[in-house]
Amino acid sequence: MKAVLKVGAILLLASSLLAQTAAPAKKTARKSAASASASDVQALKDAVAAQQQQIQALQQQLQQTNQQLQQSSQQYQDTQQQLQKAQQAATDAQMTAAGLQASVAQKDAVDKLNAQYADIQTTLTNNAISAQDEQKRMSGLEATLGRFRFTGDVRVRGEDFFQTYSGCTACNDRNRARIRVRFGFEGKLNDDFTAGVAIATGSLGDPTTTNETFTNFFDRKTIGLDKGYITYNPVAHKWLSLTGGKFTYQWQRTQITGDPDTNPEGFSERFSKDFTSIPIVKNLNINFMQLFYNEASGNGGLFNGHDSFAVGGQVGGKLELTKFWTMTPSFLILNWRYPDAILNASFFATQATTTNNVNIVNPGSDPPVVAQFPVPGEGPGCSTPASSGLQSSQSCAFSPNGVTNATFVDANTGKLRFLSGFLYADLILNNTFKTKWSRLPVNLLVEYENNLNASEHPFDFTVKGKVADPAAVTRQDLGKQSHVYYADVSIGQQKTRGDLQVGYAFLRHEQDATIASFNESDQRAPSNILQHRVYALWRIRQNTTAAFTWWHGRTLDPFLQNATLAPQLQVSDSTKAHFLAPGQSEPWLNRFQFDLIYTF
């Protein structure tokens, strides 16, 4: 209020001063109109200046007063807000007091609700802990499963065989359907070790195939251990890889030295070095292998306790000869020790379906025939060659697709033996040529294999039974049957959906170039063959492939011992039917395969 009075007084004073200043100005003006002296004018100027100074002083005082008014107004507003807060606080206090007074009457109910709430909270806490534990277990399971890689496939096949010649009454066409199922997983035990396990269908007595034929009255199909191994590949030394167990081939190979379905057993050591700065050489590697195919305990077995095994090594690499030409060469030496154990296997090893006793002859047979007795094997059974003159109980040969190597019965021991030893020298040149179509590369593989321990000369079909001196009964006009010539050319690839690949392969495989027991099971015979193969593959989906293969083959030399011949065909007696004269060839066998393969 005092501030308002001050403002009014100041305004009144300023008005009187302005009035006083204006009056003399008018008078001075009139005097100036008449005759004003210089001193009067000067006095008037001084008076005006003084009045202006007073006005400025009053204006400054007015500004200060306005500021004080604003501050007073702000203080008033603050006081009002504090008063409102105090009133609100008082109201809240009254309500709180009233609530407390009301809650006193409800204390028991509140305590009960609090107890129930505590129980609920405990239950929720326990559930949360259980959920966390379950999440930890699931995370642990996911982490464990994440270390494993699952693989496998299912293949359904339709297959047809056609082979005939003039006058053959037993050359019936054969048609069958087959299935192959494989499943496996590989897991990292830690950063340095990897282990794998796989199972597959197929007869336990035939390592060269995983097929099961649709037959035997809808019976369940056999499934066995196909792979089981541990690999040591240290992070600190990636160039080193050591594998032991039953595993896939760790070195470069083709079906010449082993069927693709066969998984060898033993140990393998690989030393591999990649190069990035060298213009042509991109990789060099050395592989060693020790493979065990028959174990003899104590002094038992054909060789008085000596185990049968294969030991060898391979040198390989990768060469980028041009920007569009890549070559993967390799050279293998593999020595098979004590291989005659293969010809003197057990009924169990071959899953024999029949057995016999040479002392029991079928009554009424002429000439006498040893009686056969069924045993619960799945097959394929003993493959003892007819040229030996032995019964399966005397010598059970392990060769799922037949023995086509030269063999003889040792006159001293009565045991069946190979004419040749087996020391493989195998050269492979695998080439890939890029084209302007990225999905249509040209692939060319050529291979030459030589058995360095093959006999200098082979047996012909006349050699049978016991032989005292094998070298004395060989055909001197024929040289070593030790060579394999193989070529496979294709265009295309099988990587992504829609990929197409077509190819052709040629094979000339002499009789004793490799051991017949482990060779490709789909060709005309394990060895002593001339084989053509035409194939096509179409990647219908990323994990589904349709394939077609035509095998067109025949026996290379039908006049060698243990040569595979068409039904009823014979080379020993020109006076009997179905005689194959010298210079003639066995008719071609055509085998067609239609496959649908699902891979996961």
C-alpha positions as CSV (number, residue, x, y, z in Angstrom):
1,M,0.0,0.0,0.0
2,K,2.8,2.3,0.8
3,A,4.4,1.7,-2.6
4,V,1.1,2.8,-4.2
5,L,1.1,6.1,-2.3
6,K,4.7,6.8,-3.3
7,V,3.9,6.3,-6.9
8,G,1.0,8.8,-6.7
9,A,3.1,11.5,-5.0
10,I,5.8,11.1,-7.6
11,L,3.3,11.5,-10.4
12,L,1.8,14.6,-8.9
13,L,5.2,16.3,-8.4
14,A,6.2,15.5,-12.0
15,S,3.0,17.2,-13.3
16,S,3.6,20.4,-11.4
17,L,7.1,20.6,-12.7
18,L,6.0,20.1,-16.3
19,A,3.4,22.9,-15.8
20,Q,6.0,25.3,-14.5
21,T,8.3,24.6,-17.3
22,A,5.6,25.0,-20.0
23,A,4.4,28.5,-18.7
24,P,7.8,30.2,-18.9
25,A,8.3,28.7,-22.3
26,K,5.2,30.4,-23.6
27,K,6.1,33.7,-21.9
28,T,9.6,33.5,-23.3
29,A,8.3,32.9,-26.7
30,R,6.1,36.0,-26.5
31,K,9.1,38.0,-25.2
32,S,11.2,36.6,-27.9
33,A,8.6,37.7,-30.4
34,A,9.1,41.3,-29.2
35,S,12.8,41.7,-28.3
36,A,14.5,39.2,-26.0
37,S,18.0,39.7,-24.6
38,A,20.7,37.1,-24.9
39,S,20.9,36.7,-21.1
40,D,17.3,35.8,-20.9
41,V,17.7,33.2,-23.5
42,Q,20.6,31.7,-21.7
43,A,18.7,31.6,-18.4
44,L,15.8,29.9,-20.1
45,K,18.1,27.2,-21.5
46,D,19.5,26.5,-18.1
47,A,16.1,26.2,-16.6
48,V,15.0,23.7,-19.3
49,A,18.2,21.6,-18.8
50,A,17.5,21.5,-15.0
51,Q,13.9,20.4,-15.6
52,Q,15.1,17.6,-18.0
53,Q,17.5,16.3,-15.3
54,Q,14.7,16.2,-12.8
55,I,12.6,14.3,-15.3
56,Q,15.3,11.7,-15.9
57,A,15.7,11.3,-12.2
58,L,12.0,10.8,-11.7
59,Q,12.0,8.2,-14.6
60,Q,14.8,6.2,-12.9
61,Q,12.9,6.3,-9.6
62,L,9.8,5.2,-11.4
63,Q,11.6,2.2,-12.9
64,Q,12.9,1.2,-9.5
65,T,9.4,1.5,-8.1
66,N,8.1,-0.8,-10.9
67,Q,10.7,-3.4,-10.1
68,Q,9.8,-3.3,-6.4
69,L,6.2,-3.7,-7.4
70,Q,7.0,-6.8,-9.5
71,Q,9.0,-8.3,-6.6
72,S,6.2,-7.6,-4.2
73,S,3.7,-9.2,-6.6
74,Q,5.9,-12.4,-7.0
75,Q,6.3,-12.6,-3.2
76,Y,2.5,-12.4,-2.9
77,Q,2.0,-15.2,-5.4
78,D,4.6,-17.3,-3.6
79,T,2.9,-16.7,-0.3
80,Q,-0.5,-17.7,-1.8
81,Q,1.0,-21.0,-3.2
82,Q,2.5,-21.8,0.2
83,L,-0.8,-21.1,1.8
84,Q,-2.6,-23.4,-0.6
85,K,0.0,-26.2,0.0
86,A,-0.4,-25.8,3.7
87,Q,-4.2,-26.0,3.4
88,Q,-3.8,-29.1,1.2
89,A,-1.4,-30.7,3.7
90,A,-3.8,-30.0,6.4
91,T,-6.6,-31.6,4.4
92,D,-4.4,-34.7,3.6
93,A,-3.5,-34.9,7.3
94,Q,-7.1,-34.9,8.3
95,M,-7.9,-37.6,5.7
96,T,-4.9,-39.6,6.8
97,A,-6.0,-39.3,10.4
98,A,-9.5,-40.4,9.4
99,G,-8.1,-43.3,7.4
100,L,-6.0,-44.4,10.3
101,Q,-8.9,-44.2,12.6
102,A,-10.9,-46.4,10.1
103,S,-8.1,-48.8,9.7
104,V,-7.8,-49.5,13.3
105,A,-11.2,-51.3,13.1
106,Q,-10.0,-53.3,10.1
107,K,-6.6,-54.3,11.4
108,D,-7.4,-58.0,11.6
109,A,-8.6,-58.1,8.0
110,V,-5.5,-56.2,6.8
111,D,-3.2,-58.6,8.6
112,K,-5.0,-61.5,7.0
113,L,-4.7,-59.9,3.6
114,N,-1.0,-59.2,4.2
115,A,-0.4,-62.8,5.1
116,Q,-2.2,-63.9,1.9
117,Y,-0.2,-61.4,-0.1
118,A,3.0,-62.8,1.5
119,D,2.0,-66.3,0.5
120,I,1.3,-65.2,-3.0
121,Q,4.6,-63.3,-3.2
122,T,6.4,-66.4,-2.0
123,T,4.7,-68.6,-4.6
124,L,5.5,-66.1,-7.4
125,T,9.1,-66.0,-6.2
126,N,9.4,-69.8,-6.3
127,N,7.7,-69.9,-9.7
128,A,10.1,-67.3,-11.0
129,I,13.1,-69.2,-9.6
130,S,11.8,-72.4,-11.2
131,A,11.3,-70.6,-14.5
132,Q,14.8,-69.3,-14.3
133,D,16.2,-72.8,-13.6
134,E,14.2,-74.2,-16.5
135,Q,15.5,-71.4,-18.7
136,K,19.0,-72.2,-17.6
137,R,18.4,-75.9,-18.4
138,M,17.0,-75.0,-21.8
139,S,19.9,-72.7,-22.5
140,G,22.3,-75.4,-21.6
141,L,20.5,-77.9,-23.8
142,E,20.5,-75.4,-26.7
143,A,24.2,-74.8,-26.1
144,T,24.8,-78.5,-26.1
145,L,22.8,-79.2,-29.3
146,G,24.4,-76.2,-30.9
147,R,27.7,-78.1,-30.8
148,F,26.2,-80.9,-33.0
149,R,25.7,-81.0,-36.8
150,F,23.1,-83.6,-37.9
151,T,23.4,-85.2,-41.4
152,G,21.6,-87.9,-43.3
153,D,19.7,-88.9,-46.3
154,V,16.9,-91.1,-47.6
155,R,17.2,-92.6,-51.1
156,V,14.5,-94.5,-53.0
157,R,15.7,-96.4,-56.1
158,G,14.2,-98.2,-59.0
159,E,16.6,-100.5,-60.7
160,D,16.5,-102.7,-63.9
161,F,18.9,-105.2,-65.4
162,F,19.1,-106.3,-69.0
163,Q,21.5,-108.9,-70.5
164,T,20.8,-111.4,-73.1
165,Y,22.3,-113.2,-76.1
166,S,21.0,-115.6,-78.8
167,G,19.8,-118.9,-77.3
168,C,20.0,-117.9,-73.6
169,T,17.0,-119.2,-71.7
170,A,18.1,-117.9,-68.3
171,C,18.7,-114.3,-69.3
172,N,15.6,-112.9,-67.6
173,D,15.3,-109.2,-67.0
174,R,15.5,-108.2,-63.4
175,N,13.5,-105.3,-61.8
176,R,13.7,-104.3,-58.1
177,A,13.2,-101.4,-55.8
178,R,15.6,-100.4,-53.0
179,I,16.0,-98.0,-50.2
180,R,18.9,-96.4,-48.4
181,V,18.6,-94.6,-45.1
182,R,21.6,-92.9,-43.3
183,F,21.6,-90.7,-40.3
184,G,24.5,-89.3,-38.3
185,F,25.7,-86.4,-36.2
186,E,29.1,-84.8,-35.6
187,G,29.8,-82.7,-32.5
188,K,32.6,-80.6,-31.1
189,L,33.8,-82.1,-27.9
190,N,35.8,-78.9,-27.4
191,D,37.8,-76.5,-29.5
192,D,40.3,-79.2,-30.5
193,F,38.3,-82.5,-30.7
194,T,35.4,-83.5,-32.9
195,A,33.5,-86.8,-32.7
196,G,31.0,-88.4,-35.1
197,V,28.5,-91.3,-35.1
198,A,26.4,-92.5,-38.0
199,I,24.1,-95.4,-38.7
200,A,23.0,-96.8,-42.1
201,T,20.9,-99.5,-43.6
202,G,22.4,-102.5,-45.4
203,S,23.5,-106.0,-44.8
204,L,26.1,-106.4,-42.0
205,G,28.1,-108.7,-44.3
206,D,28.4,-106.2,-47.2
207,P,30.4,-103.0,-46.5
208,T,30.1,-102.0,-50.2
209,T,26.5,-101.0,-50.1
210,T,23.9,-99.4,-47.8
211,N,20.9,-100.5,-50.0
212,E,18.1,-102.7,-48.8
213,T,15.9,-104.4,-51.3
214,F,12.1,-104.3,-51.0
215,T,11.6,-108.0,-50.4
216,N,11.3,-110.6,-47.6
217,F,7.7,-110.1,-46.8
218,F,7.8,-106.5,-45.4
219,D,10.4,-107.5,-42.8
220,R,12.3,-104.8,-40.9
221,K,15.5,-103.7,-42.5
222,T,18.9,-104.0,-41.0
223,I,20.6,-100.9,-39.6
224,G,24.2,-101.0,-38.4
225,L,27.0,-98.7,-37.2
226,D,28.3,-97.0,-40.3
227,K,30.7,-94.6,-38.8
228,G,32.2,-93.8,-35.4
229,Y,35.3,-91.7,-35.0
230,I,37.2,-89.0,-33.1
231,T,39.2,-86.3,-34.9
232,Y,41.9,-84.1,-33.3
233,N,42.3,-80.8,-35.1
234,P,43.9,-78.3,-32.7
235,V,43.0,-74.6,-33.1
236,A,46.6,-73.7,-32.6
237,H,47.7,-76.0,-35.4
238,K,45.0,-76.2,-38.0
239,W,47.3,-77.9,-40.4
240,L,47.2,-81.0,-38.4
241,S,44.2,-83.5,-38.3
242,L,44.4,-86.9,-36.6
243,T,41.4,-89.3,-37.0
244,G,40.8,-92.7,-35.4
245,G,37.8,-95.1,-35.6
246,K,35.5,-96.0,-38.5
247,F,35.4,-93.0,-40.8
248,T,35.0,-91.7,-44.3
249,Y,38.0,-91.6,-46.6
250,Q,40.3,-88.8,-45.4
251,W,42.3,-88.8,-48.6
252,Q,41.4,-88.2,-52.3
253,R,40.1,-91.4,-54.0
254,T,37.5,-92.8,-56.4
255,Q,35.6,-96.1,-56.6
256,I,38.7,-97.7,-58.1
257,T,40.3,-98.3,-54.8
258,G,37.2,-98.6,-52.7
259,D,33.4,-98.4,-53.0
260,P,32.0,-95.0,-51.9
261,D,29.8,-96.7,-49.3
262,T,32.7,-98.4,-47.6
263,N,34.1,-96.7,-44.5
264,P,37.5,-98.0,-43.5
265,E,38.6,-98.6,-40.0
266,G,41.8,-97.6,-38.3
267,F,43.8,-94.4,-38.2
268,S,44.6,-91.5,-40.5
269,E,47.0,-88.5,-40.1
270,R,46.7,-85.5,-42.3
271,F,49.1,-82.5,-42.6
272,S,47.7,-79.7,-44.8
273,K,49.0,-76.2,-45.5
274,D,47.1,-73.5,-47.4
275,F,49.0,-70.8,-49.3
276,T,47.7,-67.4,-50.3
277,S,50.8,-65.5,-51.5
278,I,52.1,-68.2,-53.9
279,P,50.7,-67.7,-57.5
280,I,49.9,-71.3,-58.4
281,V,50.2,-73.6,-55.4
282,K,47.2,-73.0,-53.1
283,N,47.5,-76.2,-50.9
284,L,49.9,-79.0,-50.1
285,N,49.0,-82.0,-48.0
286,I,50.3,-85.3,-46.9
287,N,48.1,-88.2,-45.6
288,F,49.1,-91.4,-43.9
289,M,46.7,-94.2,-43.2
290,Q,46.8,-97.5,-41.2
291,L,43.7,-99.6,-41.9
292,F,42.8,-102.9,-40.1
293,Y,40.5,-105.3,-41.9
294,N,41.1,-108.6,-40.0
295,E,42.4,-109.3,-36.5
296,A,43.8,-112.6,-35.3
297,S,44.2,-113.4,-31.7
298,G,47.1,-115.3,-30.3
299,N,48.6,-117.7,-32.8
300,G,45.2,-118.2,-34.6
301,G,44.2,-117.3,-38.1
302,L,45.6,-118.1,-41.4
303,F,48.9,-116.4,-40.6
304,N,49.5,-117.7,-37.1
305,G,48.4,-114.6,-35.3
306,H,49.4,-112.0,-37.8
307,D,46.7,-109.3,-38.3
308,S,45.7,-108.2,-41.8
309,F,46.1,-104.5,-42.5
310,A,46.8,-101.9,-45.1
311,V,49.3,-99.1,-44.6
312,G,50.2,-96.3,-46.9
313,G,50.4,-92.6,-47.7
314,Q,49.3,-89.9,-50.2
315,V,50.8,-86.7,-51.3
316,G,48.3,-84.1,-52.7
317,G,47.6,-80.5,-53.3
318,K,45.6,-77.8,-55.1
319,L,46.9,-75.8,-58.1
320,E,45.3,-72.8,-59.7
321,L,47.0,-73.0,-63.1
322,T,44.9,-70.2,-64.6
323,K,42.1,-68.0,-63.4
324,F,39.6,-70.6,-64.8
325,W,41.5,-73.9,-64.3
326,T,42.0,-75.6,-60.9
327,M,43.7,-78.9,-60.5
328,T,43.7,-81.2,-57.5
329,P,46.4,-83.8,-58.0
330,S,47.3,-86.7,-55.7
331,F,49.5,-89.8,-55.6
332,L,48.8,-92.8,-53.3
333,I,50.8,-95.8,-52.2
334,L,48.8,-98.4,-50.2
335,N,50.2,-101.8,-49.2
336,W,47.8,-104.6,-48.3
337,R,49.4,-107.0,-45.8
338,Y,48.2,-110.6,-45.4
339,P,45.2,-110.3,-47.8
340,D,44.6,-114.0,-48.1
341,A,42.6,-113.7,-44.9
342,I,39.8,-112.3,-47.1
343,L,39.5,-115.6,-48.9
344,N,39.3,-117.6,-45.6
345,A,36.7,-115.6,-43.6
346,S,34.1,-116.7,-41.2
347,F,30.4,-117.4,-41.9
348,F,29.6,-114.5,-39.5
349,A,31.8,-112.0,-41.4
350,T,30.0,-112.8,-44.7
351,Q,26.5,-113.2,-43.2
352,A,26.3,-116.6,-44.8
353,T,22.8,-118.0,-45.5
354,T,23.9,-121.6,-45.9
355,T,26.6,-124.0,-44.7
356,N,27.7,-127.5,-45.4
357,N,29.7,-130.5,-44.3
358,V,31.9,-132.2,-46.8
359,N,31.3,-135.5,-45.2
360,I,27.5,-135.4,-45.9
361,V,26.4,-135.8,-49.5
362,N,22.9,-135.3,-50.8
363,P,21.5,-138.8,-51.3
364,G,21.0,-139.8,-54.8
365,S,23.1,-137.1,-56.4
366,D,25.3,-138.0,-59.3
367,P,27.9,-136.8,-59.2
368,P,27.9,-136.5,-55.4
369,V,27.0,-133.0,-54.1
370,V,27.7,-131.8,-50.6
371,A,24.6,-131.1,-48.7
372,Q,23.7,-127.5,-47.8
373,F,22.2,-126.5,-44.5
374,P,20.5,-123.1,-43.9
375,V,21.9,-120.7,-41.3
376,P,20.3,-117.4,-40.2
377,G,22.6,-115.0,-42.0
378,E,21.4,-112.1,-44.1
379,G,23.8,-112.5,-46.9
380,P,25.5,-112.1,-49.3
381,G,27.4,-115.1,-47.8
382,C,30.5,-116.8,-48.9
383,S,31.9,-116.1,-52.4
384,T,34.2,-119.0,-52.7
385,P,35.1,-119.3,-56.4
386,A,34.1,-122.4,-58.3
387,S,37.6,-122.7,-59.6
388,S,38.9,-123.6,-56.2
389,G,36.9,-126.8,-55.9
390,L,36.3,-126.0,-52.2
391,Q,33.1,-125.8,-50.3
392,S,32.2,-122.7,-48.3
393,S,32.8,-124.6,-45.1
394,Q,36.4,-125.2,-46.3
395,S,37.0,-121.7,-47.4
396,C,34.5,-118.9,-47.1
397,A,35.6,-116.0,-49.3
398,F,34.6,-112.5,-48.3
399,S,33.7,-110.7,-51.5
400,P,30.1,-109.4,-51.6
401,N,30.1,-109.0,-55.4
402,G,32.1,-112.1,-56.3
403,V,35.8,-113.0,-56.5
404,T,37.2,-112.0,-59.8
405,N,40.9,-111.9,-58.8
406,A,43.1,-114.9,-59.7
407,T,43.2,-117.5,-56.8
408,F,44.5,-120.9,-56.2
409,V,44.4,-123.6,-53.4
410,D,47.8,-124.0,-51.7
411,A,48.9,-127.6,-52.2
412,N,50.7,-127.5,-48.8
413,T,48.0,-126.0,-46.6
414,G,44.8,-126.6,-48.5
415,K,43.9,-122.9,-48.0
416,L,42.7,-120.5,-50.8
417,R,45.2,-117.8,-51.7
418,F,45.5,-114.8,-54.1
419,L,47.9,-115.3,-57.0
420,S,49.0,-111.6,-56.7
421,G,50.0,-109.4,-53.8
422,F,48.5,-105.9,-53.6
423,L,50.5,-102.7,-53.5
424,Y,48.5,-99.8,-55.0
425,A,50.1,-96.9,-56.8
426,D,47.3,-94.5,-57.6
427,L,47.6,-91.2,-59.5
428,I,44.5,-88.9,-59.7
429,L,44.3,-85.6,-61.5
430,N,41.0,-83.9,-60.7
431,N,40.4,-80.7,-62.8
432,T,37.7,-78.0,-62.7
433,F,37.3,-75.5,-65.6
434,K,35.2,-72.4,-65.0
435,T,33.0,-71.2,-67.8
436,K,31.1,-68.0,-68.4
437,W,28.1,-69.7,-66.8
438,S,28.9,-70.0,-63.1
439,R,26.6,-73.0,-62.6
440,L,28.0,-74.9,-65.5
441,P,31.7,-75.7,-64.8
442,V,33.4,-78.5,-66.7
443,N,34.8,-81.3,-64.5
444,L,37.4,-83.7,-65.7
445,L,38.9,-86.5,-63.5
446,V,41.6,-88.9,-64.9
447,E,43.1,-91.7,-62.9
448,Y,45.8,-94.3,-63.4
449,E,46.3,-97.1,-60.9
450,N,48.9,-99.9,-61.0
451,N,49.2,-102.9,-58.6
452,L,53.0,-103.1,-58.2
453,N,52.8,-106.5,-56.5
454,A,50.7,-108.1,-59.2
455,S,51.7,-111.5,-60.7
456,E,53.8,-111.3,-63.8
457,H,51.3,-113.5,-65.7
458,P,47.7,-114.4,-65.0
459,F,45.8,-117.7,-64.7
460,D,43.3,-118.7,-67.4
461,F,40.1,-120.6,-66.9
462,T,41.8,-123.9,-67.0
463,V,43.6,-123.5,-63.6
464,K,41.5,-125.1,-60.9
465,G,42.0,-126.7,-57.5
466,K,45.3,-127.2,-55.8
467,V,48.4,-125.7,-57.3
468,A,51.9,-126.6,-56.2
469,D,53.8,-124.0,-58.3
470,P,51.5,-121.1,-59.4
471,A,54.2,-119.6,-61.8
472,A,54.3,-122.8,-63.7
473,V,50.6,-122.7,-64.8
474,T,50.3,-119.0,-65.6
475,R,49.7,-117.8,-69.2
476,Q,53.0,-116.7,-70.4
477,D,51.6,-114.9,-73.4
478,L,49.7,-112.4,-71.2
479,G,51.4,-109.8,-69.0
480,K,50.5,-108.3,-65.7
481,Q,46.8,-107.8,-65.1
482,S,47.5,-104.8,-62.8
483,H,46.3,-101.6,-64.5
484,V,43.3,-99.4,-64.2
485,Y,42.4,-96.5,-66.6
486,Y,39.6,-94.3,-65.6
487,A,38.2,-91.0,-66.8
488,D,35.1,-89.0,-65.8
489,V,33.9,-85.9,-67.5
490,S,30.8,-83.8,-66.5
491,I,29.3,-80.4,-66.9
492,G,27.4,-78.7,-64.2
493,Q,27.3,-78.9,-60.4
494,Q,25.1,-79.9,-57.5
495,K,25.2,-77.0,-55.0
496,T,21.9,-75.0,-55.1
497,R,18.3,-75.5,-56.2
498,G,17.9,-76.0,-59.9
499,D,21.5,-77.1,-60.5
500,L,21.9,-79.7,-63.3
501,Q,24.9,-82.0,-63.9
502,V,25.4,-84.6,-66.7
503,G,28.4,-86.7,-67.2
504,Y,30.1,-89.8,-68.7
505,A,32.7,-92.1,-67.2
506,F,34.9,-94.8,-68.8
507,L,36.7,-97.6,-66.9
508,R,39.1,-100.3,-68.0
509,H,39.9,-102.4,-64.9
510,E,42.2,-105.4,-65.2
511,Q,41.8,-108.5,-63.1
512,D,44.4,-108.1,-60.3
513,A,44.7,-104.3,-60.3
514,T,42.8,-104.1,-56.9
515,I,41.2,-106.4,-54.4
516,A,37.8,-107.4,-55.7
517,S,36.2,-107.5,-52.2
518,F,36.1,-103.7,-51.7
519,N,35.5,-102.4,-55.3
520,E,32.5,-100.5,-56.6
521,S,29.4,-102.7,-56.1
522,D,27.2,-101.3,-59.0
523,Q,29.6,-101.9,-61.9
524,R,29.5,-105.1,-64.0
525,A,32.0,-107.0,-61.8
526,P,34.6,-106.0,-59.2
527,S,37.5,-106.3,-61.7
528,N,38.4,-107.6,-65.2
529,I,35.8,-105.3,-66.8
530,L,35.2,-102.7,-69.4
531,Q,32.6,-100.2,-68.1
532,H,30.8,-97.2,-69.4
533,R,28.6,-95.0,-67.2
534,V,26.2,-92.2,-68.2
535,Y,24.6,-90.1,-65.4
536,A,22.5,-87.0,-64.8
537,L,21.5,-85.2,-61.5
538,W,18.9,-82.5,-61.0
539,R,18.6,-80.5,-57.8
540,I,14.9,-80.2,-57.6
541,R,14.9,-78.5,-54.2
542,Q,17.8,-77.4,-52.0
543,N,17.6,-80.8,-50.2
544,T,16.0,-83.0,-52.9
545,T,17.8,-84.5,-55.9
546,A,16.6,-86.7,-58.8
547,A,19.3,-88.8,-60.5
548,F,19.6,-91.3,-63.3
549,T,22.5,-93.7,-64.0
550,W,23.1,-96.1,-66.9
551,W,25.8,-98.7,-66.3
552,H,26.8,-100.4,-69.6
553,G,29.5,-103.0,-69.0
554,R,31.0,-106.4,-69.8
555,T,33.8,-108.6,-68.8
556,L,37.1,-107.5,-70.2
557,D,38.7,-110.9,-70.8
558,P,36.2,-113.8,-70.3
559,F,38.9,-116.4,-70.7
560,L,40.7,-115.5,-67.4
561,Q,40.1,-117.5,-64.3
562,N,37.1,-116.4,-62.2
563,A,35.8,-114.1,-65.0
564,T,32.2,-113.1,-64.5
565,L,30.0,-114.4,-67.4
566,A,26.4,-114.0,-68.5
567,P,24.0,-116.8,-67.4
568,Q,24.6,-120.2,-69.1
569,L,27.7,-118.8,-70.9
570,Q,30.8,-121.0,-70.7
571,V,34.2,-121.1,-72.3
572,S,35.5,-124.5,-71.4
573,D,33.7,-126.9,-73.8
574,S,33.0,-126.1,-77.4
575,T,30.7,-129.1,-77.8
576,K,28.2,-127.8,-75.3
577,A,25.6,-125.0,-75.7
578,H,26.3,-121.4,-74.9
579,F,30.0,-121.7,-75.7
580,L,32.0,-118.5,-76.0
581,A,34.7,-119.0,-78.6
582,P,38.1,-117.3,-78.4
583,G,38.0,-113.8,-79.7
584,Q,34.3,-113.4,-78.8
585,S,33.2,-111.1,-76.0
586,E,30.6,-111.4,-73.3
587,P,27.3,-109.6,-74.1
588,W,26.9,-106.2,-72.5
589,L,25.0,-105.9,-69.2
590,N,22.8,-102.8,-69.0
591,R,21.8,-101.5,-65.5
592,F,19.5,-98.6,-65.1
593,Q,19.0,-96.7,-61.8
594,F,16.4,-94.1,-61.1
595,D,16.9,-92.3,-57.7
596,L,15.1,-89.8,-55.6
597,I,17.3,-88.5,-52.8
598,Y,16.2,-86.4,-49.8
599,T,19.1,-85.0,-47.8
600,F,19.0,-83.3,-44.3
